[in-house]
């Protein structure tokens, strides 16, 4: 699906995510999976189609399909044009992050985990439930059943009546497993291998064992460079080539860093205060009695990758 503009209040509801609620085989991705997938497609673009993929990747058949899904969902790999999905190629960011000698091939830096989370929950994602949960689901404390019911109603408003209840429930389960440690909820099973995104603390299990809540507020492990990368990516979708982006949109619009990272207003403003220094003057935060906005200097391109290159290059 092509990218579409994020909705504004009063606009007709639009769909900035793909109609995709399966493919992960109910497995949240594990630490080694993305690199396994990237290394596999670097050697053989049809690795996931081969009968010996379970040997090549060292996992079961269902996990082979899951690794393929997560490589695409996190944009570590992409489908080769015209191959009908049979051939995958490493993406630019996939190579830079996870190739041998790359920025963070073993996901040791929290910055990489925040970046992967951004890929799952931002515009044009194939992880529809992830986008919906962080951008359109406004219950900060909820049960699994309540989340299933709310997503079902939302899909009905989109006219997506062909998605079964069981598919929605499995997708919600996988979403929760991505962020909540399984050990904190016996209902999640006995598998001790966690998704690396559980360490971000975005979702927390309440003591009653039933309710889950989003943790809204400062994220001490989220580097300014990753916030800024995400801000520029959001800018491209929200404001296009305009030279200003309103702080209100950064805080409250769908697909914004504030919603995707579950930041409060003070945390967002703290990141914006660092923007001019971090960007070498290409962007600056203007906070006046009349307006609060981020201003892009006319000569500055909307280049988000440079912030990742600067961050990882300094490590």
Secondary structure, DSSP 8 states (H G I E B T S, - for coil): --------TTS-----B-S---SSTT----TTHHHHHHHHHHH-TTGGGSTTHHHHHTS-HHHHHHHHHHHHHTTSEEE-TTSTTS-EEE-HHHHHHHSTTSS-TT--SHHHHHHHHHHHHSTTBS-HHHHHHHHT---SEEEHHHHHHHHHHHHHHTT---S-HHHHHHHHHHHHHHHS-GGG-GGG-S-----GGGGG-SEEE-TTSSEEEE--S--TTS-HHHHHHHHHHHHHHHTTT-SEEEHHHHHHSTT-HHHHTT--HHHHHHHHHTHHHHTTTSEEEEE-SS-EEEEE-TT-----HHHHHHHHHT-
